[in-house]
Amino acid sequence: MISYSTGESGAGADVDKVREATRLAKLKRPDFLLDGPLQYDAATMTDVAATKAPDSPVAGRATVFVFPDLNTGNTTYKAVQRSANVISIGPMLQGLRRPVNDLSRGALVEGYRLYNRHNGNTGRARLAQLHK
């Protein structure tokens, strides 16, 4: 659960929202391995995690990132995708009958194909739009 703060290092409404979301997620799915709030560097880098979150079960090796809002998620996933030259599938919006992938005009076709394969969709109409 990504935030501008790791653990108890920060205060404010935004980080409190992430703390509460983490608490609720752990209550609903105690079988999930998750933690938060974590700053992105603490979530992904083992040396940073050892200092900022030494007792975290996921810090330093997180592979799924839950952002506190669409603005933060969209900005961060695009920066990481383009600078690391990886395929990102996101942002994912949940709470509807099915998850929704909110594709931008700059989305890569490869990412959309992976998303559709994972969710059992053909995605032909959207792929046609991406190729225009």
N, C-alpha and C positions, 0 to 999 in steps of 0.2 A: 504494500500500500504506500505509494509514493507521496512525499510531502516535501516542503522546504525545511523540515525539521526531522531529526532522527531521535527516536525515543522520547525522552522528556526534555530535550534541549530547547524547545521553542514553546511559545504560548500564543494563543489567539484563536479566533473563530475558525480559520482555515485548517489549522493543524488539529484543533479539537474535532472537527468534522471527520478527519482521517482516523483519529483515535477511536471515535465512536463507530465508524464504519468497520474498523478492524475488530473491535469488540463484538459487534453484531455478527460479523462473518464467522468469527471463531465460535460463537454460541450456536449458530445455525449449522456450521460445518466443522466440527472439531477434528474431523479426519483430514481436512486440508492443511497443508503445511504453508502457513502465511505469517506475515509480521508487518507491523507498521506502527507509527509512521517511520518510513525510511527515506532518506535522501537518495537520489539516484546513484551517487557514487558509493554510498554504503550498501546499496542493494546489489551492485554489480562488481565491485572491486574488493577482493579478499583482504588486502592490506588496509583499506579504509574501514571495512567492516570490523576488523579486529580491534580498531580503536574506537569507532563510534557505536558499534552494536555487538560487542563480543558474545553476548548470550542469545543472539537471534538465531533461530533455526534456519533462516534463509539468507541472511545478509551475506553479501559477497558472492552469492551464486544464484541469485534470483533469475528466473527465465520468463516469468509473466509479471507485467507491471500494471497495476491498477492505479489510475490517476484520479485525483479528486474532482476534476471537472473536464468538460470537453475542450476548453481553451488550453489547459495545461497538457492534456493528453495529445491533442492534435499537433501542437507546436513541438513537443518533445519527440513524438514518434517520427515526425518528418525529419527533424534534425538528426536523429540517430540513424534512420534509414538511409538518408543521403550521405552522411559523413562516413558511415561504416560500410556502405555499399552492400546492404542486406535487404531482404524482402520482408516488409512488415505487413501484417494484416490487422488493420484497425483504422480508426477507433471502432470498437464494438459497443453498440448501445443495447442494453438489456432491459428487461421489465415489460417487454411486449410479448406477443404469442411466440415469436421466434427472435433470436438475436438479429440485429441489423448492423451491417457494415456500412459506415458513413464514408463513402469514397469521395475523395476530392478529384478535381479535374486533372491533377498531376499524378493520380494513382497509377501504379505500374500494372500492366496486364498480368504479369506472373503472379503478383500478390492476389489479384482478384480470382485467378484460376485456382490457387491454393485454397482460398476462402470457400469457394463454391464446392470444390472437391470435398472439403471437410464437412460442409453442411448439406451435401447431397443436392445442390442446385446446379442447373446447367449454366445459368448466367449468360445465355447467348445474346439477349437484347443489350445488356450492359457492355459486354465485350464488343459488340458491334459499335456502340457509342464510343468506346475507348479507341477504336481503330480509326475513327473519322478524323 
